[in-house]
């Protein structure tokens, strides 16, 4: 493994501080959403972006497991007082 220069360490520290302070922009959220829904890799190591990506993927997986409700639900129990 190679040595990390002090400049790289400082950039890493600054980027970690900024990512924890700045919320995801709508552009970044949209980019992550597209990657998740199209089943692409994220290509980022930012923990905030990864968390958002994983959240979307989990919701999509949960939606696939739920049965799809089709048609009109039939209610055989008619309330009292309604003439037939």
Residue pairs with C-beta under 8 A, 6 or more apart in sequence:
4 12
19 46
19 47
19 48
20 48
23 48
24 32
24 48
24 49
24 52
28 49
29 52
32 42
32 49
32 52
32 53
32 56
33 56
34 40
35 41
35 42
35 43
35 53
36 42
36 53
36 56
36 57
36 60
37 56
37 60
42 49
42 50
42 53
44 50
78 84
